[in-house]
């Protein structure tokens, strides 16, 4: 499932978004986005 995190990061960066920007759009914390991208959490 690490590919999911890599894909999230790739798409986020392609849109010039920070983790904070994405977190705000998803209504989650920046740490949650970081966890998604590193594969720590997929929920």
C-alpha distance matrix in Angstrom:
0.0 3.8 5.2 5.5 7.4 9.2 10.2 11.5 13.4 14.7 16.1 17.4 19.2 20.6 22.3 23.6 22.2 21.8 19.3 22.4 23.0 19.7 19.9 23.4 22.4 19.8 22.2 20.0 20.6 19.8 18.2 15.8 14.8 14.6 12.3 9.9 10.2 10.0 7.0 10.0 9.8 8.2 11.7
3.8 0.0 3.8 5.3 5.3 6.5 8.7 10.1 11.0 12.5 14.5 15.6 16.8 18.5 20.5 21.4 20.1 19.5 17.2 20.6 21.4 18.4 18.9 22.5 21.9 19.6 22.0 19.6 19.7 18.2 16.6 14.8 13.4 12.4 10.7 8.7 7.8 7.2 5.2 8.9 9.8 9.3 13.1
5.2 3.8 0.0 3.8 5.4 5.0 6.1 8.6 9.9 10.3 12.1 14.0 15.2 16.2 18.4 19.8 19.1 19.1 17.4 20.9 21.1 18.0 19.1 22.5 21.4 19.4 22.3 20.5 20.9 19.3 18.4 16.5 14.4 14.0 13.0 10.3 8.9 9.6 8.4 12.2 12.5 11.1 14.6
5.5 5.3 3.8 0.0 3.8 5.5 5.1 6.2 8.7 9.8 10.6 12.2 14.2 15.3 16.9 18.5 17.2 17.3 15.3 18.5 18.5 15.1 16.1 19.4 18.0 15.9 18.8 17.2 18.1 16.9 16.3 13.9 11.7 12.2 11.3 7.9 7.5 9.3 7.8 11.2 10.5 8.4 11.5
7.4 5.3 5.4 3.8 0.0 3.8 5.4 5.1 6.2 8.5 10.0 10.5 12.2 14.2 15.6 16.5 15.0 14.5 12.3 15.6 16.2 13.1 13.9 17.5 16.8 14.9 17.5 15.4 15.6 13.9 13.2 11.3 9.0 8.8 8.3 5.3 3.8 5.9 5.8 9.1 9.1 8.2 11.4
9.2 6.5 5.0 5.5 3.8 0.0 3.8 5.5 5.2 6.0 8.6 9.8 10.5 12.1 14.4 15.2 14.5 14.5 13.1 16.8 17.1 14.4 15.9 19.3 18.5 17.2 20.1 18.3 18.2 16.0 15.6 14.4 11.5 10.8 11.3 8.8 6.0 7.7 8.5 12.1 12.8 12.0 15.2
10.2 8.7 6.1 5.1 5.4 3.8 0.0 3.8 5.4 5.0 6.1 8.4 9.8 10.4 12.5 14.2 13.7 14.5 13.5 16.9 16.4 13.4 15.5 18.5 17.0 15.9 19.2 18.0 18.6 16.8 17.1 15.3 12.2 12.6 13.2 10.0 8.1 10.8 11.0 14.5 14.2 12.5 15.2
11.5 10.1 8.6 6.2 5.1 5.5 3.8 0.0 3.8 5.5 5.3 6.0 8.5 9.9 10.9 12.4 11.0 11.6 10.2 13.4 12.8 9.7 11.7 14.7 13.4 12.2 15.5 14.3 15.0 13.2 13.9 12.1 8.8 9.9 11.0 7.8 6.3 9.9 10.5 13.3 12.6 11.0 13.1
13.4 11.0 9.9 8.7 6.2 5.2 5.4 3.8 0.0 3.8 5.5 5.0 6.0 8.4 10.0 10.4 9.4 9.5 8.6 12.3 12.2 9.9 12.1 15.1 14.5 14.0 16.9 15.4 15.2 12.6 13.4 12.6 9.0 9.0 11.0 8.8 6.0 9.1 11.0 13.7 13.9 13.3 15.6
14.7 12.5 10.3 9.8 8.5 6.0 5.0 5.5 3.8 0.0 3.8 5.5 5.3 6.1 8.8 9.9 10.2 11.4 11.6 15.1 14.2 12.3 15.0 17.6 16.5 16.4 19.7 18.7 18.7 16.2 17.2 16.3 12.7 12.8 14.6 12.2 9.4 12.2 13.9 17.0 17.1 16.1 18.5
16.1 14.5 12.1 10.6 10.0 8.6 6.1 5.3 5.5 3.8 0.0 3.8 5.5 5.0 6.5 8.8 8.8 10.9 11.3 14.3 12.6 10.4 13.6 15.6 13.9 14.1 17.6 17.3 18.0 15.9 17.5 16.3 12.6 13.8 15.7 12.9 10.9 14.4 15.6 18.4 17.8 16.3 18.1
17.4 15.6 14.0 12.2 10.5 9.8 8.4 6.0 5.0 5.5 3.8 0.0 3.8 5.5 5.4 6.5 5.4 7.2 7.8 10.6 9.0 7.2 10.5 12.6 11.4 12.1 15.2 14.8 15.1 12.7 14.8 14.0 10.3 11.5 14.1 11.9 10.1 13.6 15.4 17.6 17.1 16.1 17.5
19.2 16.8 15.2 14.2 12.2 10.5 9.8 8.5 6.0 5.3 5.5 3.8 0.0 3.8 5.2 4.8 5.7 7.3 9.1 12.0 10.7 10.1 13.3 15.2 14.5 15.6 18.4 17.8 17.5 14.5 16.5 16.4 12.7 12.9 15.9 14.2 11.6 14.5 16.9 19.3 19.4 18.9 20.6
20.6 18.5 16.2 15.3 14.2 12.1 10.4 9.9 8.4 6.1 5.0 5.5 3.8 0.0 3.8 5.5 7.7 10.4 12.4 14.9 12.9 12.2 15.7 17.2 15.8 17.1 20.3 20.2 20.4 17.8 19.9 19.4 15.6 16.3 19.0 16.8 14.4 17.5 19.4 22.1 22.0 20.9 22.6
22.3 20.5 18.4 16.9 15.6 14.4 12.5 10.9 10.0 8.8 6.5 5.4 5.2 3.8 0.0 3.8 5.4 9.0 11.3 13.0 10.3 10.0 13.8 14.5 13.0 15.0 18.0 18.4 18.8 16.6 19.2 18.8 15.1 16.5 19.3 17.3 15.4 18.8 20.7 23.0 22.4 21.3 22.4
23.6 21.4 19.8 18.5 16.5 15.2 14.2 12.4 10.4 9.9 8.8 6.5 4.8 5.5 3.8 0.0 3.8 6.8 9.9 11.5 9.3 10.2 13.6 14.3 13.8 16.0 18.4 18.5 18.2 15.4 18.2 18.5 14.9 15.7 19.0 17.6 15.5 18.5 21.0 22.9 22.8 22.3 23.5
22.2 20.1 19.1 17.2 15.0 14.5 13.7 11.0 9.4 10.2 8.8 5.4 5.7 7.7 5.4 3.8 0.0 3.8 6.6 7.9 5.7 6.5 9.8 10.7 10.5 12.5 14.8 14.8 14.4 11.9 14.9 15.1 11.7 12.9 16.2 15.1 13.5 16.7 19.0 20.5 20.1 19.7 20.5
21.8 19.5 19.1 17.3 14.5 14.5 14.5 11.6 9.5 11.4 10.9 7.2 7.3 10.4 9.0 6.8 3.8 0.0 3.8 5.2 5.0 6.4 8.5 9.9 11.0 12.5 14.1 13.3 12.1 9.0 11.9 12.9 9.8 10.4 14.0 13.7 12.1 14.8 17.5 18.5 18.4 18.7 19.5
19.3 17.2 17.4 15.3 12.3 13.1 13.5 10.2 8.6 11.6 11.3 7.8 9.1 12.4 11.3 9.9 6.6 3.8 0.0 3.8 5.4 5.2 6.0 8.6 10.0 10.4 11.8 10.3 8.8 5.6 8.3 9.1 6.2 7.0 10.5 10.4 9.5 12.1 14.6 15.2 14.9 15.4 16.1
22.4 20.6 20.9 18.5 15.6 16.8 16.9 13.4 12.3 15.1 14.3 10.6 12.0 14.9 13.0 11.5 7.9 5.2 3.8 0.0 3.8 5.5 5.0 6.1 8.7 9.9 10.2 9.2 7.5 5.1 8.8 10.0 8.1 9.5 12.7 13.0 12.9 15.3 17.5 17.5 16.9 17.5 17.4
23.0 21.4 21.1 18.5 16.2 17.1 16.4 12.8 12.2 14.2 12.6 9.0 10.7 12.9 10.3 9.3 5.7 5.0 5.4 3.8 0.0 3.8 5.5 5.3 6.5 8.8 10.0 10.3 10.0 8.3 12.0 12.3 9.9 12.0 15.0 14.4 14.1 17.2 19.1 19.7 18.7 18.5 18.4
19.7 18.4 18.0 15.1 13.1 14.4 13.4 9.7 9.9 12.3 10.4 7.2 10.1 12.2 10.0 10.2 6.5 6.4 5.2 5.5 3.8 0.0 3.8 5.4 5.1 6.2 8.5 8.5 9.1 7.8 10.9 10.1 7.4 10.2 12.7 11.4 11.5 14.9 16.3 17.1 15.7 15.1 15.1
19.9 18.9 19.1 16.1 13.9 15.9 15.5 11.7 12.1 15.0 13.6 10.5 13.3 15.7 13.8 13.6 9.8 8.5 6.0 5.0 5.5 3.8 0.0 3.8 5.4 5.1 5.8 5.0 5.4 5.2 8.4 7.5 6.1 9.2 11.3 10.7 11.8 14.6 15.8 15.8 14.2 14.1 13.3
23.4 22.5 22.5 19.4 17.5 19.3 18.5 14.7 15.1 17.6 15.6 12.6 15.2 17.2 14.5 14.3 10.7 9.9 8.6 6.1 5.3 5.4 3.8 0.0 3.8 5.5 5.1 6.4 7.3 8.0 11.4 10.9 9.9 12.9 15.0 14.4 15.5 18.4 19.6 19.5 17.6 17.3 16.1
22.4 21.9 21.4 18.0 16.8 18.5 17.0 13.4 14.5 16.5 13.9 11.4 14.5 15.8 13.0 13.8 10.5 11.0 10.0 8.7 6.5 5.1 5.4 3.8 0.0 3.8 5.6 7.9 10.0 10.6 13.8 12.4 10.8 14.2 16.0 14.6 15.6 19.0 19.7 20.2 18.0 16.9 15.7
19.8 19.6 19.4 15.9 14.9 17.2 15.9 12.2 14.0 16.4 14.1 12.1 15.6 17.1 15.0 16.0 12.5 12.5 10.4 9.9 8.8 6.2 5.1 5.5 3.8 0.0 3.8 5.5 8.5 9.8 12.2 9.9 8.9 12.7 13.7 12.0 13.9 17.1 17.2 17.4 14.9 13.6 12.0
22.2 22.0 22.3 18.8 17.5 20.1 19.2 15.5 16.9 19.7 17.6 15.2 18.4 20.3 18.0 18.4 14.8 14.1 11.8 10.2 10.0 8.5 5.8 5.1 5.6 3.8 0.0 3.8 7.0 9.5 11.8 9.9 10.2 13.7 14.5 13.8 16.0 18.7 18.9 18.4 15.8 15.1 13.0
20.0 19.6 20.5 17.2 15.4 18.3 18.0 14.3 15.4 18.7 17.3 14.8 17.8 20.2 18.4 18.5 14.8 13.3 10.3 9.2 10.3 8.5 5.0 6.4 7.9 5.5 3.8 0.0 3.8 6.7 8.2 6.3 7.4 10.6 11.1 11.0 13.4 15.7 15.9 15.0 12.6 12.7 10.8
20.6 19.7 20.9 18.1 15.6 18.2 18.6 15.0 15.2 18.7 18.0 15.1 17.5 20.4 18.8 18.2 14.4 12.1 8.8 7.5 10.0 9.1 5.4 7.3 10.0 8.5 7.0 3.8 0.0 3.8 5.2 5.2 6.7 8.8 9.9 11.0 12.8 14.5 15.5 14.2 12.7 13.7 12.5
19.8 18.2 19.3 16.9 13.9 16.0 16.8 13.2 12.6 16.2 15.9 12.7 14.5 17.8 16.6 15.4 11.9 9.0 5.6 5.1 8.3 7.8 5.2 8.0 10.6 9.8 9.5 6.7 3.8 0.0 3.8 5.4 5.2 6.3 8.7 9.9 10.7 12.4 14.2 13.4 12.7 14.0 13.8
18.2 16.6 18.4 16.3 13.2 15.6 17.1 13.9 13.4 17.2 17.5 14.8 16.5 19.9 19.2 18.2 14.9 11.9 8.3 8.8 12.0 10.9 8.4 11.4 13.8 12.2 11.8 8.2 5.2 3.8 0.0 3.8 5.4 4.9 6.1 8.6 9.8 10.4 12.0 10.4 10.2 12.4 12.5
15.8 14.8 16.5 13.9 11.3 14.4 15.3 12.1 12.6 16.3 16.3 14.0 16.4 19.4 18.8 18.5 15.1 12.9 9.1 10.0 12.3 10.1 7.5 10.9 12.4 9.9 9.9 6.3 5.2 5.4 3.8 0.0 3.8 5.3 5.0 6.2 8.7 9.9 10.4 9.1 7.6 9.1 8.8
14.8 13.4 14.4 11.7 9.0 11.5 12.2 8.8 9.0 12.7 12.6 10.3 12.7 15.6 15.1 14.9 11.7 9.8 6.2 8.1 9.9 7.4 6.1 9.9 10.8 8.9 10.2 7.4 6.7 5.2 5.4 3.8 0.0 3.8 5.4 5.0 6.2 8.7 9.9 9.9 8.9 9.5 10.1
14.6 12.4 14.0 12.2 8.8 10.8 12.6 9.9 9.0 12.8 13.8 11.5 12.9 16.3 16.5 15.7 12.9 10.4 7.0 9.5 12.0 10.2 9.2 12.9 14.2 12.7 13.7 10.6 8.8 6.3 4.9 5.3 3.8 0.0 3.8 5.4 5.1 6.2 8.5 8.3 8.9 10.6 12.1
12.3 10.7 13.0 11.3 8.3 11.3 13.2 11.0 11.0 14.6 15.7 14.1 15.9 19.0 19.3 19.0 16.2 14.0 10.5 12.7 15.0 12.7 11.3 15.0 16.0 13.7 14.5 11.1 9.9 8.7 6.1 5.0 5.4 3.8 0.0 3.8 5.5 5.2 5.9 4.8 5.3 7.7 9.4
9.9 8.7 10.3 7.9 5.3 8.8 10.0 7.8 8.8 12.2 12.9 11.9 14.2 16.8 17.3 17.6 15.1 13.7 10.4 13.0 14.4 11.4 10.7 14.4 14.6 12.0 13.8 11.0 11.0 9.9 8.6 6.2 5.0 5.4 3.8 0.0 3.8 5.6 5.2 6.2 5.2 5.5 7.8
10.2 7.8 8.9 7.5 3.8 6.0 8.1 6.3 6.0 9.4 10.9 10.1 11.6 14.4 15.4 15.5 13.5 12.1 9.5 12.9 14.1 11.5 11.8 15.5 15.6 13.9 16.0 13.4 12.8 10.7 9.8 8.7 6.2 5.1 5.5 3.8 0.0 3.8 5.5 7.8 8.3 8.8 11.5
10.0 7.2 9.6 9.3 5.9 7.7 10.8 9.9 9.1 12.2 14.4 13.6 14.5 17.5 18.8 18.5 16.7 14.8 12.1 15.3 17.2 14.9 14.6 18.4 19.0 17.1 18.7 15.7 14.5 12.4 10.4 9.9 8.7 6.2 5.2 5.6 3.8 0.0 3.8 5.6 7.9 9.5 12.6
7.0 5.2 8.4 7.8 5.8 8.5 11.0 10.5 11.0 13.9 15.6 15.4 16.9 19.4 20.7 21.0 19.0 17.5 14.6 17.5 19.1 16.3 15.8 19.6 19.7 17.2 18.9 15.9 15.5 14.2 12.0 10.4 9.9 8.5 5.9 5.2 5.5 3.8 0.0 3.8 5.4 6.7 10.2
10.0 8.9 12.2 11.2 9.1 12.1 14.5 13.3 13.7 17.0 18.4 17.6 19.3 22.1 23.0 22.9 20.5 18.5 15.2 17.5 19.7 17.1 15.8 19.5 20.2 17.4 18.4 15.0 14.2 13.4 10.4 9.1 9.9 8.3 4.8 6.2 7.8 5.6 3.8 0.0 3.8 7.0 9.6
9.8 9.8 12.5 10.5 9.1 12.8 14.2 12.6 13.9 17.1 17.8 17.1 19.4 22.0 22.4 22.8 20.1 18.4 14.9 16.9 18.7 15.7 14.2 17.6 18.0 14.9 15.8 12.6 12.7 12.7 10.2 7.6 8.9 8.9 5.3 5.2 8.3 7.9 5.4 3.8 0.0 3.8 5.8
8.2 9.3 11.1 8.4 8.2 12.0 12.5 11.0 13.3 16.1 16.3 16.1 18.9 20.9 21.3 22.3 19.7 18.7 15.4 17.5 18.5 15.1 14.1 17.3 16.9 13.6 15.1 12.7 13.7 14.0 12.4 9.1 9.5 10.6 7.7 5.5 8.8 9.5 6.7 7.0 3.8 0.0 3.8
11.7 13.1 14.6 11.5 11.4 15.2 15.2 13.1 15.6 18.5 18.1 17.5 20.6 22.6 22.4 23.5 20.5 19.5 16.1 17.4 18.4 15.1 13.3 16.1 15.7 12.0 13.0 10.8 12.5 13.8 12.5 8.8 10.1 12.1 9.4 7.8 11.5 12.6 10.2 9.6 5.8 3.8 0.0
